[in-house]
Amino acid sequence: ADVEAYIEYKRIVGDADKDLPGGIMTPEQYERFKKTVVKGREKNRLYVCWTNPDGMDCKLVGPETLCFCGHRYKQHKSDFKELPTARPVPLPCEQRGCACVTYRYVPLVTCAQAPRCSCKHLTGEHSASSPHRCRKVDGSGKACACRAYRTSYRCECGHPSADHRMVVETRDERAARGKPVGKIVPYAAMGGITGFSSLLDGYRRLDDSGIGAPSRHELESGPMPRECKYFMPESQLQLGPPRPALPHSDTAAGSASAAVSRSRIVPGMGSRPLHGSVGAVASAGRGQRADGTMLVAGSALKVRAPAQAGRKTTTSDAAGPRAKCASERPPWQD
């Protein structure tokens, strides 16, 4: 219970207690904070998102989302007693020594690295303030000629990163754009987070802030591809006809071949040789074709040919390919 209470405390307070003795508020300070800051937060919450030219919110900024300056959104100013009239609303970084004047989202190509600039240098080697001039100096003391951060990175929505813009808006402004605003919560630096779906990228988000939900016409205009059956309710599935089986020349083994073709194999098996019991069944003629192949799940797989009649079986043949290779070793390896 104490751990849950502390987690709730940190979600409400955020980094507002970082300069207090011991790094935590007293019960009196905590109650005063909830009566003043939290009340204003419920009224003056700002929604922060990274939007493409089509109006889709490709990224909804949350408390832990990194800024270009390297600090998280919760380390920027997000609480206002009175909303500023300037647009866009500035969200300066509150960390000591940081020159970031407003929050700017930068996409990540790995777990913690943003795309490199066209000058081949990282975001951390550029200034935190716009236009983010490069500060890299080579071994000879010559500074990089890059005057602004530019990247060729393309968002998953299809638009270049440079075509996106930061949107900081109030609850009424966001509702006027037809975007979800969620419930009123007392937590700090929520940004654009309104639910679990907000953690997805815009092209995967099936709400009004993302790509949008499919229409009823799209759901009912079948047949649906078989690949979509794992994402659709079974009541809405209209699967197409099964794929036709490959023709085979051995009519006597037709029923056995059809039974084998309906079975499943390990994905990626391809045309690897069959060994063990599967190879024995194939060599016996069950589902075997005239060209020495076997039809398994719609794929012709090579099987080991049976021993030829009249041919003497040597010791190396009976022991397998490894023994045969060992018997043919050159004398200098003995």
C-alpha positions in Angstrom: 0.0 0.0 0.0 2.9 2.4 0.8 4.5 1.7 -2.6 1.2 2.3 -4.4 0.7 5.6 -2.5 4.3 6.7 -3.4 3.7 5.9 -7.1 0.5 7.9 -7.1 2.3 10.7 -5.3 5.1 10.8 -8.0 2.5 10.8 -10.8 0.8 13.8 -9.4 3.8 15.8 -8.2 6.3 14.9 -11.0 9.6 16.8 -10.5 8.1 19.6 -8.4 9.8 18.2 -5.3 13.3 18.0 -6.7 14.6 21.1 -4.8 12.9 20.2 -1.5 14.9 18.9 1.5 15.0 15.1 1.2 13.3 15.3 -2.3 9.8 14.8 -1.0 6.9 17.0 0.2 5.5 16.9 3.7 1.8 15.9 4.0 0.9 19.6 4.5 2.8 20.6 1.4 1.3 17.8 -0.6 -2.3 18.7 0.3 -1.5 22.4 -0.5 -0.1 21.3 -3.9 -3.2 19.3 -4.8 -5.4 22.3 -3.9 -3.5 24.7 -6.0 -1.5 23.1 -8.8 -3.7 20.1 -9.5 -6.8 22.2 -9.6 -5.2 24.5 -12.2 -3.9 21.4 -14.1 -7.4 20.0 -14.6 -8.5 23.3 -16.1 -5.4 24.4 -18.0 -4.0 21.1 -19.3 -2.0 21.3 -22.6 -2.1 18.6 -25.2 1.2 18.1 -27.0 1.6 16.0 -30.2 3.8 15.7 -33.3 1.5 16.1 -36.3 2.0 15.4 -40.0 0.7 17.6 -42.9 -2.5 15.5 -43.2 -3.5 16.4 -39.6 -2.7 12.9 -38.1 -1.0 12.9 -34.7 1.9 10.6 -35.5 3.2 10.9 -31.9 1.3 11.8 -28.7 3.9 13.1 -26.3 3.8 11.6 -22.8 5.8 12.3 -19.5 8.8 10.1 -20.6 9.0 11.2 -24.2 12.4 12.7 -25.0 13.0 16.2 -26.3 15.7 17.3 -28.7 17.6 18.7 -25.7 17.9 15.2 -24.2 15.4 15.7 -21.3 12.0 14.3 -21.0 8.7 16.1 -21.4 8.0 15.9 -17.6 11.2 17.9 -17.1 9.7 20.8 -19.1 7.2 23.4 -18.0 3.7 22.0 -18.4 1.7 23.6 -15.5 0.3 27.1 -16.0 -1.8 29.1 -13.6 -3.1 31.1 -16.6 -2.7 29.8 -20.1 -0.4 32.0 -22.3 -2.0 33.7 -25.3 1.1 33.2 -27.5 0.9 30.4 -30.1 2.6 28.1 -30.2 2.8 27.8 -26.4 6.4 27.8 -25.3 7.4 24.8 -23.1 10.9 25.6 -21.8 13.1 23.0 -20.2 13.4 23.4 -16.4 16.7 21.6 -16.0 19.6 23.7 -14.9 22.0 24.8 -17.7 19.7 23.6 -20.5 19.2 26.2 -23.3 16.0 24.5 -24.6 13.4 27.3 -24.9 10.5 24.9 -25.9 9.8 21.2 -26.2 10.6 19.6 -29.5 9.9 15.9 -30.2 12.5 14.0 -32.2 11.8 10.5 -33.4 14.0 7.6 -32.3 15.5 5.1 -34.8 16.8 2.9 -32.0 15.9 2.6 -28.3 17.6 6.0 -27.4 19.2 7.5 -30.5 17.6 10.0 -32.8 18.3 10.1 -36.6 21.7 11.7 -37.5 21.8 15.1 -39.1 22.8 15.5 -42.7 26.2 16.5 -41.3 26.5 12.9 -39.9 26.5 14.1 -36.3 24.1 13.2 -33.5 21.4 15.4 -31.9 23.5 15.7 -28.7 26.2 17.4 -30.8 23.8 20.1 -31.8 22.7 23.1 -29.7 19.5 22.6 -27.7 17.9 25.8 -29.0 16.4 26.2 -32.5 17.7 26.0 -35.2 20.0 23.5 -33.5 23.4 24.5 -34.9 26.1 21.8 -34.9 28.8 22.2 -32.2 31.0 19.4 -33.3 34.7 20.3 -33.6 37.1 17.9 -35.4 40.7 17.0 -34.3 42.2 20.1 -36.1 39.9 22.5 -34.2 37.7 23.2 -37.2 34.0 23.6 -36.4 31.3 21.8 -38.4 29.7 24.0 -41.0 26.2 22.7 -40.2 23.9 25.6 -39.3 20.7 23.7 -38.6 19.6 20.2 -37.8 18.3 18.5 -40.8 17.6 14.8 -41.3 16.4 12.6 -44.2 14.4 10.4 -41.8 10.9 9.6 -43.0 8.1 8.9 -40.6 6.0 5.7 -40.8 3.1 7.8 -42.1 5.1 8.4 -45.3 5.9 12.1 -44.8 9.5 13.3 -44.1 10.3 14.3 -40.5 10.8 17.9 -41.5 7.2 18.2 -42.7 5.9 17.5 -39.2 5.2 20.2 -36.7 4.7 20.4 -32.9 1.1 21.2 -31.8 0.5 22.5 -28.3 -3.2 23.1 -27.7 -5.8 23.4 -25.0 -8.7 21.0 -24.3 -11.1 23.2 -26.3 -8.8 23.7 -29.2 -8.2 19.9 -29.5 -11.9 19.1 -29.3 -12.5 21.7 -32.1 -10.0 19.7 -34.3 -12.1 16.6 -33.7 -9.4 14.8 -31.6 -10.0 12.8 -28.4 -9.4 14.7 -25.2 -9.9 11.9 -22.7 -10.9 12.2 -19.0 -9.7 14.9 -16.7 -6.8 13.5 -14.6 -4.7 15.1 -11.9 -1.4 13.7 -13.1 1.6 15.8 -14.3 2.9 16.2 -17.8 0.3 14.0 -19.5 0.8 15.8 -22.8 -1.3 14.1 -25.5 -1.9 10.8 -23.6 -5.6 10.0 -23.3 -5.5 6.2 -23.1 -3.6 3.0 -23.8 -4.0 3.5 -27.6 -2.1 6.8 -27.3 1.2 4.8 -26.8 0.9 3.6 -30.5 2.1 5.5 -33.5 -0.5 7.4 -35.5 -0.6 5.0 -38.4 -1.5 2.2 -35.9 -4.0 4.1 -33.8 -7.6 3.4 -34.7 -9.1 6.6 -33.2 -9.6 10.2 -34.5 -6.1 11.2 -33.5 -4.6 8.4 -35.7 -5.5 6.7 -38.9 -9.1 6.3 -37.7 -11.4 3.3 -37.3 -12.4 1.4 -40.5 -15.9 2.1 -41.7 -18.6 -0.5 -41.5 -18.6 -0.7 -45.3 -14.9 -1.7 -45.2 -15.6 -4.3 -42.6 -18.6 -5.8 -44.5 -17.2 -5.6 -48.0 -15.6 -9.1 -48.1 -13.9 -11.3 -48.7 -11.4 -10.4 -46.1 -7.8 -11.5 -46.7 -6.7 -14.5 -44.7 -3.9 -12.5 -43.0 -6.5 -10.3 -41.3 -8.4 -13.1 -39.5 -6.2 -12.7 -36.4 -7.3 -9.0 -36.1 -11.0 -9.3 -36.8 -13.9 -10.7 -34.8 -14.9 -14.1 -36.1 -18.5 -12.9 -36.7 -17.1 -10.4 -39.3 -14.8 -12.8 -41.1 -15.5 -13.7 -44.7 -12.6 -15.8 -45.7 -11.9 -16.5 -49.4 -11.7 -19.9 -51.0 -8.7 -22.2 -50.0 -5.7 -22.2 -52.2 -5.6 -24.9 -54.8 -3.2 -27.8 -54.3 -0.4 -28.4 -56.7 -1.1 -31.1 -59.3 0.6 -34.5 -59.0 1.1 -37.4 -61.4 0.7 -40.3 -58.9 -3.1 -40.9 -58.8 -2.7 -44.0 -56.6 -1.3 -41.8 -53.8 -3.8 -39.0 -54.4 -5.7 -39.4 -51.1 -2.5 -39.7 -49.1 -1.1 -36.7 -50.9 -4.2 -34.7 -50.1 -4.0 -35.7 -46.4 -0.4 -34.7 -46.2 -1.0 -31.4 -48.1 -3.6 -30.4 -45.4 -1.0 -31.0 -42.6 1.2 -28.2 -41.3 4.9 -27.9 -41.5 7.4 -25.7 -39.8 7.5 -22.2 -41.5 10.7 -21.6 -43.5 11.3 -25.3 -44.1 11.3 -24.8 -47.9 12.8 -27.7 -49.9 15.1 -29.2 -47.2 15.6 -33.0 -47.4 13.3 -35.1 -45.2 14.9 -37.4 -42.7 13.7 -39.9 -40.1 10.1 -41.1 -40.1 9.0 -38.5 -42.6 11.6 -39.6 -45.1 10.6 -43.2 -44.6 6.9 -42.5 -45.2 7.8 -40.5 -48.4 10.1 -43.3 -49.7 7.2 -45.8 -49.2 5.2 -43.9 -51.8 2.6 -42.0 -49.6 2.1 -38.7 -51.2 5.2 -39.2 -53.4 5.3 -37.8 -56.9 6.8 -39.4 -60.0 9.8 -37.0 -59.9 10.8 -38.0 -56.4 9.2 -35.1 -54.6 6.5 -35.0 -52.0 3.6 -32.6 -51.7 3.5 -31.2 -48.1 1.2 -28.2 -47.4 1.3 -27.1 -51.0 5.1 -27.3 -51.3 7.0 -29.9 -53.3 9.8 -31.1 -50.9 12.7 -33.3 -52.0 12.9 -36.7 -50.4 15.7 -39.2 -50.2 15.5 -41.7 -53.1 15.1 -45.4 -52.2 18.1 -47.8 -52.7 18.4 -49.0 -56.3 17.7 -52.7 -56.9 20.7 -54.8 -57.6 23.1 -52.4 -56.0 25.2 -53.6 -53.2 25.0 -51.7 -50.0 28.4 -50.7 -48.6 29.3 -50.2 -45.0 29.6 -46.5 -45.6 26.1 -46.3 -47.2 24.5 -48.1 -44.2 26.4 -45.9 -41.7 25.3 -42.7 -43.4 27.1 -39.8 -45.1 29.4 -39.0 -42.2 30.9 -42.5 -42.2 31.2 -42.4 -46.0 33.1 -39.1 -45.8 35.3 -40.6 -43.1 36.1 -43.6 -45.3 37.2 -41.4 -48.2 39.5 -39.2 -46.1 42.9 -38.7 -47.8 45.8 -40.7 -46.2 47.7 -37.7 -44.9 44.8 -37.0 -42.5 45.0 -40.4 -40.9 
